[in-house]
């Protein structure tokens, strides 16, 4: 049994976790290249097929739902939660109180993030609050609830990183990728809130305006893509969804990868 444990730790120690983050970057770059080939250049007539058969005839619309968000990002968050929980479990057994508390708190934050991503909890309760107050989507009360919801999750993660600085600060790779994970996930969550915030009060959403600008400049550049765009606009909020999927999911996937790498680095050094 001891030999088995030794072999497992040896494999963990020899593995270079930063490969995961680099692979994530390469995967996203390839995804953008595929968007160019299919949604702009109509590779192998794939866009023609989308136009004839789908309400949202863009490759990016489907690719960033499946597989980018589901299952890749969900699996990345789930695996990160598992790694954080393993570290917390080892620290608990060793009675390393600070290490246990730090990774346990982070694992709680990860669990809440995963539940939010998989279950759309905030959207469900925001809609109920808006119905309760008789306001349209992203009104004052609905948006304020989202702000409070994000603040709770953010507070958990920020308190952990500030209060338990001693746990990770001397572990350079863990520290580096924790900050990378926090940065990208923080940007993604912030964008998710700001993108549609207080729409019924301001009369517009940043996601729709910026999404329209990016689509017009980067993708809707010829007759075929223009046709796809017009079809999509009649069926969906395609400008908003472009930001919600391509922009936001890219940031969140990079954030999840960064946190996963940080956890694996710490686990390898904590053996």
TIZABA-205285 format. One record per residue: residue number from 0; residue in one letter; x, y, z of N, C-alpha, C in turn. Coordinates in steps of 0.05 Angstrom, whole numbers, padded with zeros to 5 digits. Each point is the difference from the previous one (the first is absolute). Example, Ala and Ser with C-alpha at 12.3 -4.5 7.8 and 13.67 -1.06 7.14 Angstrom:
% TIZABA-205285
<atom 0, a, <00264, -00114, 00156>, <-00018, 00024, 00000>, <00018, 00024, 00000>>
<atom 1, s, <-00007, 00021, -00014>, <00016, 00024, 00001>, <-00015, 00022, 00014>>
//
This chain:
% TIZABA-205285
<atom 0, x, <00017, -00024, 00000>, <-00017, 00024, 00000>, <00017, 00025, 00000>>
<atom 1, x, <00022, 00000, 00017>, <00018, 00023, 00000>, <00013, 00004, -00026>>
<atom 2, x, <00007, -00022, -00014>, <00013, 00002, -00026>, <-00019, 00012, -00020>>
<atom 3, x, <-00026, -00007, 00002>, <-00020, 00011, -00018>, <-00002, 00030, 00004>>
<atom 4, x, <00000, 00009, 00026>, <-00002, 00028, 00005>, <00025, 00015, -00010>>
<atom 5, x, <00023, -00013, 00003>, <00025, 00012, -00009>, <-00001, 00004, -00031>>
<atom 6, x, <-00010, -00021, -00014>, <-00001, 00002, -00029>, <-00019, 00022, -00009>>
<atom 7, x, <-00022, 00003, 00014>, <-00019, 00021, -00007>, <00012, 00028, 00004>>
<atom 8, x, <00013, 00004, 00023>, <00013, 00026, 00005>, <00023, 00005, -00019>>
<atom 9, x, <00014, -00022, -00008>, <00022, 00004, -00019>, <-00011, 00009, -00027>>
<atom 10, x, <-00022, -00012, -00008>, <-00013, 00008, -00025>, <-00009, 00029, 00001>>
<atom 11, x, <-00012, 00008, 00022>, <-00009, 00027, 00004>, <00023, 00020, -00001>>
<atom 12, x, <00022, -00008, 00013>, <00024, 00017, 00002>, <00013, 00004, -00028>>
<atom 13, x, <-00001, -00021, -00016>, <00014, 00001, -00027>, <-00018, 00014, -00020>>
<atom 14, x, <-00026, 00002, 00006>, <-00018, 00013, -00019>, <00003, 00031, 00001>>
<atom 15, x, <00000, 00013, -00023>, <00003, 00029, -00001>, <-00028, 00012, -00004>>
<atom 16, x, <-00013, 00009, 00022>, <-00027, 00010, -00001>, <-00005, 00023, -00020>>
<atom 17, x, <00021, 00016, -00004>, <-00004, 00023, -00018>, <-00008, -00008, -00028>>
<atom 18, x, <00005, -00025, -00007>, <-00009, -00010, -00026>, <-00030, 00003, -00003>>
<atom 19, x, <-00014, -00003, 00022>, <-00029, 00002, -00001>, <-00008, 00028, -00009>>
<atom 20, x, <00013, 00020, 00011>, <-00007, 00028, -00007>, <00008, 00006, -00028>>
<atom 21, x, <00023, -00009, -00008>, <00009, 00004, -00028>, <-00018, -00014, -00020>>
<atom 22, x, <-00009, -00024, 00007>, <-00018, -00014, -00017>, <-00027, 00014, -00003>>
<atom 23, x, <-00009, 00013, 00022>, <-00025, 00016, 00000>, <00003, 00023, -00019>>
<atom 24, x, <00023, 00014, 00000>, <00004, 00022, -00018>, <00000, -00009, -00029>>
<atom 25, x, <00014, -00022, -00005>, <00001, -00011, -00027>, <-00028, -00008, -00010>>
<atom 26, x, <-00015, -00013, 00018>, <-00027, -00008, -00007>, <-00017, 00024, -00007>>
<atom 27, x, <00002, 00021, 00015>, <-00016, 00024, -00006>, <00009, 00013, -00026>>
<atom 28, x, <00025, 00001, -00005>, <00010, 00011, -00025>, <-00009, -00016, -00024>>
<atom 29, x, <00000, -00027, 00003>, <-00010, -00017, -00022>, <-00030, 00005, -00003>>
<atom 30, x, <-00014, 00004, 00022>, <-00029, 00006, -00002>, <-00005, 00025, -00016>>
<atom 31, x, <00015, 00021, 00005>, <-00003, 00025, -00014>, <00006, -00003, -00030>>
<atom 32, x, <00021, -00017, -00005>, <00007, -00005, -00028>, <-00023, -00015, -00015>>
<atom 33, x, <-00012, -00019, 00014>, <-00023, -00014, -00011>, <-00023, 00019, -00006>>
<atom 34, x, <-00004, 00019, 00019>, <-00021, 00020, -00005>, <00005, 00015, -00025>>
<atom 35, x, <00025, 00008, -00004>, <00007, 00014, -00025>, <-00005, -00017, -00024>>
<atom 36, x, <00009, -00025, 00000>, <-00003, -00018, -00023>, <-00029, -00005, -00007>>
<atom 37, x, <-00017, -00005, 00021>, <-00027, -00008, -00005>, <-00019, 00023, -00002>>
<atom 38, x, <00001, 00019, 00019>, <-00019, 00022, 00000>, <00007, 00023, -00018>>
<atom 39, x, <00025, 00001, -00009>, <00008, 00022, -00018>, <00006, -00012, -00028>>
<atom 40, x, <00015, -00022, -00001>, <00008, -00011, -00026>, <-00018, -00022, -00010>>
<atom 41, x, <-00019, -00009, 00016>, <-00020, -00021, -00007>, <00014, -00025, -00009>>
<atom 42, x, <00019, -00010, 00017>, <00016, -00024, -00006>, <-00019, -00024, -00005>>
<atom 43, x, <00005, -00014, -00023>, <-00015, -00024, -00008>, <-00030, 00005, -00001>>
<atom 44, x, <-00009, 00025, -00002>, <-00028, 00006, -00001>, <-00015, -00004, 00026>>
<atom 45, x, <00015, -00001, 00022>, <-00013, -00005, 00026>, <-00019, 00022, 00007>>
<atom 46, x, <00007, 00025, -00006>, <-00018, 00022, 00007>, <-00026, -00002, -00017>>
<atom 47, x, <00003, -00009, -00024>, <-00024, -00004, -00017>, <-00019, -00019, 00014>>
<atom 48, x, <00011, -00022, 00010>, <-00016, -00020, 00014>, <-00014, 00013, 00025>>
<atom 49, x, <00016, 00016, 00015>, <-00012, 00013, 00023>, <-00023, 00019, -00008>>
<atom 50, x, <00004, 00015, -00021>, <-00020, 00019, -00009>, <-00026, -00014, -00008>>
<atom 51, x, <00003, -00024, -00012>, <-00024, -00015, -00009>, <-00014, -00014, 00023>>
<atom 52, x, <00014, -00006, 00022>, <-00011, -00018, 00020>, <-00002, 00011, 00029>>
<atom 53, x, <00013, 00023, 00006>, <00001, 00009, 00027>, <-00009, 00029, 00004>>
<atom 54, x, <-00012, 00005, 00023>, <-00010, 00026, 00007>, <00023, 00020, 00005>>
<atom 55, x, <00022, -00011, 00010>, <00024, 00017, 00005>, <00022, -00012, -00018>>
<atom 56, x, <00002, 00008, -00025>, <00018, -00014, -00019>, <00029, 00009, 00002>>
<atom 57, x, <00012, -00001, 00024>, <00028, 00006, 00004>, <00013, -00023, 00015>>
<atom 58, x, <00024, -00007, -00009>, <00015, -00021, 00013>, <00007, 00007, 00028>>
<atom 59, x, <00008, 00025, 00005>, <00008, 00009, 00027>, <-00023, -00004, 00020>>
<atom 60, x, <-00024, 00005, -00009>, <-00024, -00002, 00018>, <-00002, -00028, 00012>>
<atom 61, x, <00005, -00020, -00016>, <-00003, -00028, 00009>, <00026, -00010, 00013>>
<atom 62, x, <00023, 00008, -00011>, <00025, -00010, 00011>, <00006, 00009, 00028>>
<atom 63, x, <-00007, 00025, 00006>, <00005, 00011, 00027>, <-00022, -00008, 00020>>
<atom 64, x, <-00021, -00014, -00009>, <-00018, -00013, 00018>, <00009, -00028, 00006>>
<atom 65, x, <00004, -00015, -00022>, <00010, -00027, 00001>, <00021, -00003, -00021>>
<atom 66, x, <00025, -00005, 00007>, <00009, -00011, 00025>, <00013, 00020, 00020>>
<atom 67, x, <00003, 00026, -00007>, <00017, 00018, 00016>, <-00011, 00003, 00028>>
<atom 68, x, <-00026, 00008, 00002>, <-00011, 00003, 00027>, <-00007, -00028, 00012>>
<atom 69, x, <-00015, -00015, -00016>, <-00008, -00027, 00008>, <00011, -00020, -00020>>
<atom 70, x, <00018, -00017, 00007>, <00008, -00006, 00028>, <00026, 00011, 00010>>
<atom 71, x, <00016, 00013, -00018>, <00028, 00005, 00006>, <00003, 00018, 00025>>
<atom 72, x, <-00015, 00023, 00000>, <00003, 00018, 00023>, <-00011, -00012, 00025>>
<atom 73, x, <-00023, -00014, -00002>, <-00011, -00013, 00024>, <00019, -00021, 00011>>
<atom 74, x, <00012, -00015, -00018>, <00019, -00021, 00010>, <00024, 00013, 00013>>
<atom 75, x, <00009, 00023, -00012>, <00024, 00014, 00011>, <-00006, 00010, 00028>>
<atom 76, x, <-00024, 00011, 00004>, <-00008, 00010, 00027>, <-00004, -00023, 00019>>
<atom 77, x, <-00012, -00022, -00009>, <-00004, -00023, 00017>, <00026, -00013, 00008>>
<atom 78, x, <00019, -00002, -00019>, <00026, -00011, 00007>, <00016, 00018, 00019>>
<atom 79, x, <-00003, 00026, -00004>, <00013, 00020, 00018>, <-00011, -00003, 00028>>
<atom 80, x, <-00027, -00002, 00002>, <-00012, -00005, 00026>, <00010, -00025, 00014>>
<atom 81, x, <00004, -00021, -00016>, <00010, -00025, 00010>, <00028, 00003, 00011>>
<atom 82, x, <00018, 00013, -00015>, <00028, 00004, 00008>, <00001, 00017, 00025>>
<atom 83, x, <-00016, 00022, 00001>, <00000, 00017, 00024>, <-00010, -00016, 00025>>
<atom 84, x, <-00020, -00017, -00004>, <-00011, -00016, 00022>, <00020, -00021, 00009>>
<atom 85, x, <00016, -00012, -00018>, <00020, -00019, 00007>, <00022, 00013, 00018>>
<atom 86, x, <00008, 00024, -00009>, <00020, 00015, 00016>, <-00011, 00006, 00028>>
<atom 87, x, <-00025, 00009, 00001>, <-00012, 00006, 00026>, <-00002, -00025, 00017>>
<atom 88, x, <-00006, -00023, -00012>, <-00002, -00025, 00015>, <00027, -00009, 00011>>
<atom 89, x, <00021, 00003, -00016>, <00027, -00007, 00009>, <00008, 00018, 00023>>
<atom 90, x, <-00005, 00026, -00003>, <00007, 00020, 00021>, <-00015, -00006, 00025>>
<atom 91, x, <-00025, -00008, -00002>, <-00016, -00006, 00023>, <00012, -00023, 00016>>
<atom 92, x, <00008, -00021, -00015>, <00012, -00023, 00013>, <00026, 00006, 00013>>
<atom 93, x, <00015, 00019, -00011>, <00026, 00008, 00011>, <-00003, 00022, 00021>>
<atom 94, x, <-00025, 00009, 00004>, <-00005, 00022, 00019>, <00014, 00025, -00007>>
<atom 95, x, <00003, 00005, -00027>, <00010, 00026, -00010>, <-00024, 00018, -00003>>
<atom 96, x, <-00006, 00014, 00022>, <-00026, 00014, 00001>, <-00002, 00022, -00021>>
<atom 97, x, <00020, 00016, -00003>, <-00002, 00022, -00020>, <-00002, -00010, -00028>>
<atom 98, x, <00016, -00021, -00007>, <-00002, -00011, -00027>, <-00027, -00012, -00005>>
<atom 99, x, <-00010, -00015, 00020>, <-00027, -00011, -00002>, <-00021, 00021, -00005>>
<atom 100, x, <00000, 00021, 00017>, <-00020, 00021, -00002>, <00001, 00014, -00028>>
<atom 101, x, <00024, 00006, -00009>, <00003, 00014, -00026>, <-00012, -00016, -00023>>
<atom 102, x, <00008, -00026, -00003>, <-00009, -00015, -00022>, <-00029, -00009, 00003>>
<atom 103, x, <-00009, -00002, 00025>, <-00028, -00007, 00005>, <-00018, 00023, -00009>>
<atom 104, x, <00008, 00024, 00007>, <-00016, 00024, -00007>, <00000, 00003, -00031>>
<atom 105, x, <00024, -00004, -00012>, <00001, 00001, -00030>, <-00018, -00021, -00012>>
<atom 106, x, <-00001, -00024, 00011>, <-00016, -00021, -00011>, <-00030, 00007, 00002>>
<atom 107, x, <-00008, 00013, 00022>, <-00028, 00010, 00002>, <-00006, 00020, -00022>>
<atom 108, x, <00019, 00019, -00004>, <-00004, 00019, -00021>, <-00002, -00013, -00027>>
<atom 109, x, <00016, -00020, -00005>, <-00001, -00015, -00026>, <-00026, -00014, -00003>>
<atom 110, x, <-00010, -00012, 00022>, <-00025, -00014, -00001>, <-00023, 00019, -00008>>
<atom 111, x, <00000, 00023, 00012>, <-00020, 00020, -00006>, <00001, 00009, -00029>>
<atom 112, x, <00025, 00003, -00010>, <00004, 00008, -00028>, <-00010, -00021, -00019>>
<atom 113, x, <00005, -00026, 00007>, <-00009, -00022, -00017>, <-00030, -00002, 00000>>
<atom 114, x, <-00012, 00002, 00024>, <-00029, -00001, 00002>, <-00013, 00023, -00017>>
<atom 115, x, <00012, 00023, 00002>, <-00010, 00023, -00015>, <00002, -00005, -00030>>
<atom 116, x, <00023, -00010, -00009>, <00004, -00005, -00029>, <-00019, -00022, -00010>>
<atom 117, x, <-00002, -00021, 00015>, <-00016, -00023, -00009>, <-00030, 00004, 00004>>
<atom 118, x, <-00008, 00015, 00021>, <-00028, 00002, 00007>, <-00013, 00027, -00006>>
<atom 119, x, <00016, 00020, -00008>, <-00011, 00027, -00005>, <-00016, 00010, 00023>>
<atom 120, x, <00011, -00004, 00024>, <-00015, 00007, 00025>, <-00007, 00030, 00000>>
<atom 121, x, <00019, 00017, -00006>, <-00005, 00029, 00002>, <-00022, 00008, -00020>>
<atom 122, x, <00000, -00011, -00024>, <-00020, 00007, -00020>, <-00028, -00008, 00010>>
<atom 123, x, <-00002, -00024, 00012>, <-00025, -00009, 00010>, <-00012, 00018, 00021>>
<atom 124, x, <00017, 00007, 00020>, <-00009, 00017, 00022>, <-00004, 00029, -00008>>
<atom 125, x, <00017, 00009, -00019>, <-00003, 00027, -00010>, <-00028, 00003, -00014>>
<atom 126, x, <-00007, -00020, -00016>, <-00025, 00000, -00014>, <-00024, 00001, 00020>>
<atom 127, x, <00003, -00016, 00021>, <-00022, 00000, 00020>, <-00002, 00027, 00015>>
<atom 128, x, <00022, 00012, 00006>, <00000, 00026, 00013>, <-00012, 00021, -00019>>
<atom 129, x, <00007, -00001, -00025>, <-00012, 00019, -00020>, <-00030, -00004, -00002>>
<atom 130, x, <-00009, -00025, 00000>, <-00029, -00006, 00000>, <-00013, 00011, 00025>>
<atom 131, x, <00013, -00003, 00023>, <-00011, 00009, 00025>, <-00004, 00030, 00000>>
<atom 132, x, <00019, 00015, -00011>, <-00001, 00029, -00001>, <-00013, 00011, -00026>>
<atom 133, x, <-00008, -00018, -00017>, <-00013, 00008, -00025>, <00017, 00016, -00019>>
<atom 134, x, <00026, -00007, -00001>, <00018, 00015, -00018>, <00010, -00019, -00023>>
<atom 135, x, <00009, 00013, -00021>, <00011, -00015, -00023>, <00028, -00011, 00007>>
<atom 136, x, <00010, -00017, -00018>, <00026, -00012, 00004>, <00022, 00020, 00004>>
<atom 137, x, <00016, -00005, 00020>, <00022, 00017, 00008>, <-00009, 00028, 00008>>
<atom 138, x, <-00021, 00001, 00016>, <-00009, 00025, 00013>, <00017, 00006, 00024>>
<atom 139, x, <-00009, 00019, 00016>, <00015, 00008, 00023>, <00003, -00022, 00021>>
<atom 140, x, <-00022, -00013, 00007>, <00000, -00020, 00021>, <00014, -00026, -00009>>
<atom 141, x, <-00005, -00007, -00025>, <00012, -00024, -00011>, <00030, 00002, -00002>>
<atom 142, x, <00009, 00023, -00011>, <00029, 00005, -00003>, <00013, 00002, 00028>>
<atom 143, x, <-00013, 00014, 00018>, <00011, 00003, 00027>, <00003, -00027, 00014>>
<atom 144, x, <-00018, -00019, -00005>, <00003, -00027, 00011>, <00025, -00013, -00012>>
<atom 145, x, <00004, 00003, -00026>, <00024, -00012, -00012>, <00025, 00011, 00012>>
<atom 146, x, <00000, 00026, 00004>, <00023, 00013, 00012>, <00006, -00012, 00028>>
<atom 147, x, <-00021, -00003, 00016>, <00003, -00012, 00026>, <00009, -00029, -00002>>
<atom 148, x, <-00010, -00015, -00019>, <00007, -00028, -00004>, <00029, -00003, -00007>>
<atom 149, x, <00010, 00016, -00019>, <00028, -00001, -00008>, <00018, 00009, 00023>>
<atom 150, x, <-00010, 00020, 00015>, <00016, 00011, 00022>, <00005, -00022, 00021>>
<atom 151, x, <-00019, -00017, 00006>, <00003, -00021, 00020>, <00022, -00019, -00009>>
<atom 152, x, <-00002, -00010, -00025>, <00020, -00019, -00010>, <00027, 00014, -00001>>
<atom 153, x, <00001, 00024, -00010>, <00025, 00015, -00002>, <00013, 00004, 00027>>
<atom 154, x, <-00017, 00006, 00020>, <00010, 00005, 00027>, <00014, -00025, 00011>>
<atom 155, x, <-00012, -00023, -00004>, <00011, -00025, 00009>, <00028, -00004, -00011>>
<atom 156, x, <00003, 00004, -00026>, <00025, -00004, -00014>, <00021, 00021, 00008>>
<atom 157, x, <-00008, 00025, 00002>, <00018, 00021, 00007>, <00010, -00002, 00029>>
<atom 158, x, <-00018, -00006, 00018>, <00008, -00003, 00028>, <00021, -00022, 00003>>
<atom 159, x, <-00005, -00022, -00015>, <00019, -00023, 00002>, <00028, 00008, -00010>>
<atom 160, x, <00001, 00014, -00023>, <00026, 00007, -00012>, <00015, 00021, 00017>>
<atom 161, x, <-00014, 00017, 00014>, <00013, 00020, 00016>, <00007, -00010, 00028>>
<atom 162, x, <-00019, -00014, 00013>, <00004, -00009, 00027>, <00021, -00022, 00003>>
<atom 163, x, <00002, -00017, -00021>, <00018, -00023, 00002>, <00024, 00003, -00019>>
<atom 164, x, <00009, 00024, -00003>, <00023, 00005, -00018>, <00024, -00017, 00006>>
<atom 165, x, <00005, -00005, 00026>, <00024, -00016, 00008>, <-00001, -00028, -00011>>
<atom 166, x, <-00024, -00011, -00006>, <-00002, -00028, -00009>, <00012, -00004, -00027>>
<atom 167, x, <-00004, 00019, -00018>, <00008, -00004, -00028>, <00023, 00019, -00009>>
<atom 168, x, <00007, 00020, 00015>, <00017, 00021, -00010>, <00028, -00010, -00008>>
<atom 169, x, <00010, -00019, 00016>, <00027, -00011, -00006>, <00000, -00021, -00022>>
<atom 170, x, <-00023, -00008, -00008>, <-00003, -00020, -00022>, <-00004, 00016, -00026>>
<atom 171, x, <00022, 00007, -00014>, <-00001, 00019, -00022>, <-00020, -00008, -00022>>
<atom 172, x, <00001, -00026, -00008>, <-00018, -00008, -00022>, <-00029, 00000, 00009>>
<atom 173, x, <-00005, -00009, 00025>, <-00027, 00002, 00010>, <-00010, 00029, 00001>>
<atom 174, x, <00017, 00017, 00010>, <-00007, 00029, 00002>, <-00006, 00011, -00027>>
<atom 175, x, <00018, -00005, -00019>, <-00003, 00010, -00027>, <-00027, -00008, -00013>>
<atom 176, x, <-00006, -00026, 00002>, <-00024, -00009, -00014>, <-00026, 00006, 00016>>
<atom 177, x, <00003, 00003, 00026>, <-00023, 00009, 00015>, <-00008, 00028, -00009>>
<atom 178, x, <00020, 00018, -00003>, <-00006, 00027, -00009>, <-00010, 00000, -00029>>
<atom 179, x, <00011, -00017, -00017>, <-00010, -00002, -00027>, <-00029, -00010, 00000>>
<atom 180, x, <-00006, -00020, 00016>, <-00027, -00010, 00001>, <-00020, 00021, 00011>>
<atom 181, x, <00008, 00014, 00021>, <-00016, 00021, 00011>, <-00005, 00022, -00020>>
<atom 182, x, <00022, 00008, -00015>, <-00002, 00021, -00019>, <-00021, -00006, -00022>>
<atom 183, x, <00003, -00023, -00013>, <-00017, -00007, -00022>, <-00029, -00006, 00009>>
<atom 184, x, <-00002, -00014, 00022>, <-00027, -00006, 00010>, <-00014, 00026, 00010>>
<atom 185, x, <00016, 00017, 00013>, <-00011, 00025, 00009>, <-00009, 00018, -00023>>
<atom 186, x, <00015, 00000, -00022>, <-00008, 00015, -00024>, <-00025, -00011, -00012>>
<atom 187, x, <-00001, -00027, -00001>, <-00024, -00013, -00011>, <-00025, 00005, 00016>>
<atom 188, x, <00002, -00002, 00026>, <-00023, 00005, 00017>, <-00009, 00029, 00000>>
<atom 189, x, <00020, 00018, 00000>, <-00006, 00028, -00001>, <-00014, 00008, -00026>>
<atom 190, x, <00011, -00011, -00022>, <-00013, 00005, -00026>, <-00028, -00011, -00001>>
<atom 191, x, <-00004, -00024, 00012>, <-00026, -00012, 00000>, <-00021, 00018, 00014>>
<atom 192, x, <00009, 00013, 00021>, <-00018, 00019, 00014>, <-00004, 00026, -00015>>
<atom 193, x, <00022, 00012, -00007>, <-00001, 00027, -00013>, <-00014, -00002, -00028>>
<atom 194, x, <00004, -00023, -00013>, <-00011, -00003, -00028>, <-00029, 00005, -00003>>
<atom 195, x, <-00016, -00007, 00021>, <-00029, 00004, -00002>, <-00012, 00017, 00022>>
<atom 196, x, <00017, 00011, 00017>, <-00009, 00014, 00024>, <-00019, 00023, -00005>>
<atom 197, x, <-00023, 00001, 00015>, <-00018, 00022, 00000>, <-00010, 00008, -00028>>
<atom 198, x, <-00006, -00020, -00016>, <-00008, 00005, -00028>, <-00025, 00017, -00002>>
<atom 199, x, <-00020, -00006, 00017>, <-00025, 00015, -00002>, <00002, 00028, 00010>>
<atom 200, x, <00022, 00006, 00014>, <00005, 00028, 00009>, <00016, 00016, -00020>>
<atom 201, x, <00021, -00013, -00010>, <00017, 00014, -00019>, <-00010, -00001, -00029>>
<atom 202, x, <-00017, -00020, -00006>, <-00011, -00002, -00027>, <00019, -00015, -00019>>
<atom 203, x, <00022, -00010, 00009>, <00019, -00015, -00017>, <00016, -00019, 00017>>
<atom 204, x, <00014, -00018, -00013>, <00019, -00018, 00014>, <00027, 00002, -00014>>
<atom 205, x, <00021, 00000, 00015>, <00027, 00001, -00011>, <00006, -00024, -00018>>
<atom 206, x, <-00010, -00023, 00009>, <00005, -00025, -00016>, <-00012, 00002, -00028>>
<atom 207, x, <-00024, 00011, -00002>, <-00012, 00003, -00026>, <00014, 00020, -00018>>
<atom 208, x, <00008, 00022, 00011>, <00014, 00020, -00015>, <00028, -00009, -00009>>
<atom 209, x, <00015, -00011, 00019>, <00027, -00009, -00007>, <-00001, -00025, -00018>>
<atom 210, x, <-00019, -00018, 00006>, <-00004, -00024, -00017>, <-00006, 00007, -00028>>
<atom 211, x, <-00018, 00020, -00004>, <-00007, 00009, -00027>, <00025, 00011, -00014>>
<atom 212, x, <00015, 00016, 00014>, <00024, 00012, -00012>, <00020, -00021, -00008>>
<atom 213, x, <00005, -00020, 00017>, <00020, -00021, -00006>, <-00010, -00018, -00023>>
<atom 214, x, <-00025, -00007, 00001>, <-00010, -00017, -00022>, <00002, 00014, -00027>>
<atom 215, x, <-00008, 00026, 00000>, <00001, 00015, -00025>, <00029, 00003, -00011>>
<atom 216, x, <00019, 00003, 00019>, <00027, 00004, -00009>, <00015, -00026, -00006>>
<atom 217, x, <-00006, -00021, 00015>, <00016, -00024, -00002>, <-00012, -00023, -00016>>
<atom 218, x, <-00027, -00002, 00001>, <-00012, -00024, -00012>, <-00020, 00006, -00022>>
<atom 219, x, <-00016, 00021, 00003>, <-00020, 00006, -00021>, <00014, 00018, -00021>>
<atom 220, x, <00015, -00013, -00017>, <00017, 00015, -00018>, <-00005, -00007, -00030>>
<atom 221, x, <-00019, -00018, -00004>, <-00007, -00007, -00028>, <-00030, -00006, -00002>>
<atom 222, x, <-00009, -00007, -00024>, <-00029, -00004, -00004>, <-00010, -00024, 00016>>
<atom 223, x, <00015, -00021, 00001>, <-00009, -00025, 00013>, <-00002, 00005, 00030>>
<atom 224, x, <00020, 00011, 00012>, <00000, 00005, 00029>, <-00021, 00021, 00007>>
<atom 225, x, <-00005, 00019, -00018>, <-00022, 00019, 00004>, <-00027, -00013, 00001>>
<atom 226, x, <-00004, -00019, -00018>, <-00025, -00015, 00000>, <-00003, -00016, 00026>>
<atom 227, x, <00021, -00013, 00009>, <00000, -00015, 00025>, <-00007, 00019, 00024>>
<atom 228, x, <00011, 00024, -00001>, <-00004, 00019, 00022>, <-00029, 00009, 00001>>
<atom 229, x, <-00011, 00006, -00024>, <-00028, 00009, -00001>, <-00019, -00022, 00010>>
<atom 230, x, <00005, -00025, -00008>, <-00016, -00022, 00010>, <00001, -00003, 00030>>
<atom 231, x, <00025, 00002, 00010>, <00004, -00003, 00029>, <-00013, 00022, 00016>>
<atom 232, x, <00000, 00025, -00011>, <-00011, 00023, 00015>, <-00031, -00003, 00002>>
<atom 233, x, <-00012, -00014, -00019>, <-00029, -00003, 00002>, <-00008, -00021, 00021>>
<atom 234, x, <00019, -00017, 00007>, <-00007, -00022, 00018>, <00013, 00002, 00028>>
<atom 235, x, <00022, 00015, 00003>, <00014, 00001, 00025>, <00012, 00028, 00004>>
<atom 236, x, <00009, 00005, 00024>, <00015, 00025, 00006>, <00029, -00006, -00006>>
<atom 237, x, <00006, -00002, -00026>, <00025, -00011, -00009>, <00024, 00017, 00009>>
<atom 238, x, <-00003, 00026, 00001>, <00022, 00018, 00008>, <00007, -00005, 00029>>
<atom 239, x, <-00021, -00002, 00017>, <00004, -00005, 00029>, <00013, -00028, 00003>>
<atom 240, x, <-00010, -00020, -00014>, <00009, -00027, 00003>, <00029, -00003, -00009>>
<atom 241, x, <00009, 00015, -00020>, <00028, -00001, -00009>, <00018, 00007, 00023>>
<atom 242, x, <-00006, 00021, 00015>, <00016, 00007, 00023>, <-00003, -00020, 00023>>
<atom 243, x, <-00024, -00009, 00004>, <-00005, -00019, 00021>, <00014, -00027, -00004>>
<atom 244, x, <00003, -00008, -00025>, <00012, -00026, -00006>, <00030, 00003, -00007>>
<atom 245, x, <00006, 00013, -00022>, <00028, 00001, -00009>, <00018, 00015, 00019>>
<atom 246, x, <-00008, 00024, 00008>, <00017, 00017, 00018>, <00000, -00011, 00028>>
<atom 247, x, <-00024, -00003, 00012>, <-00001, -00007, 00028>, <00009, -00029, 00006>>
<atom 248, x, <-00008, -00019, -00017>, <00008, -00027, 00005>, <00030, -00004, -00004>>
<atom 249, x, <00013, 00016, -00018>, <00029, -00001, -00003>, <00014, 00008, 00026>>
<atom 250, x, <-00009, 00022, 00011>, <00011, 00009, 00025>, <-00003, -00020, 00023>>
<atom 251, x, <-00024, -00011, 00002>, <-00006, -00018, 00022>, <00016, -00027, -00004>>
<atom 252, x, <00003, -00009, -00024>, <00016, -00024, -00005>, <00029, 00004, 00008>>
<atom 253, x, <00011, 00024, -00008>, <00027, 00006, 00008>, <00003, 00002, 00031>>
<atom 254, x, <-00021, 00012, 00012>, <00000, 00002, 00030>, <00000, -00027, 00013>>
<atom 255, x, <-00018, -00018, -00010>, <-00002, -00027, 00011>, <00027, -00015, -00003>>
<atom 256, x, <00012, 00003, -00024>, <00026, -00014, -00005>, <00021, 00011, 00019>>
<atom 257, x, <00001, 00026, 00004>, <00020, 00012, 00018>, <-00003, -00011, 00028>>
<atom 258, x, <-00025, -00001, 00011>, <-00004, -00010, 00027>, <00007, -00030, 00002>>
<atom 259, x, <-00007, -00015, -00021>, <00007, -00029, 00000>, <00030, -00004, 00002>>
<atom 260, x, <00015, 00015, -00017>, <00029, -00002, 00000>, <00011, 00008, 00027>>
<atom 261, x, <-00010, 00021, 00012>, <00009, 00008, 00027>, <-00004, -00022, 00020>>
<atom 262, x, <-00023, -00013, 00000>, <-00005, -00021, 00019>, <00018, -00024, -00004>>
<atom 263, x, <00005, -00008, -00025>, <00018, -00023, -00006>, <00028, 00007, 00009>>
<atom 264, x, <00010, 00024, -00005>, <00027, 00008, 00009>, <00002, -00003, 00030>>
<atom 265, x, <-00020, 00010, 00014>, <00001, -00001, 00030>, <-00001, -00029, 00009>>
<atom 266, x, <-00017, -00016, -00012>, <-00003, -00028, 00008>, <00026, -00015, -00004>>
<atom 267, x, <00014, 00005, -00022>, <00025, -00013, -00006>, <00022, 00007, 00021>>
<atom 268, x, <00000, 00025, 00009>, <00020, 00009, 00019>, <-00007, -00007, 00029>>
<atom 269, x, <-00026, -00007, 00004>, <-00009, -00006, 00027>, <00000, -00030, 00007>>
<atom 270, x, <00010, -00016, -00019>, <00000, -00029, 00004>, <00014, -00008, 00025>>
//
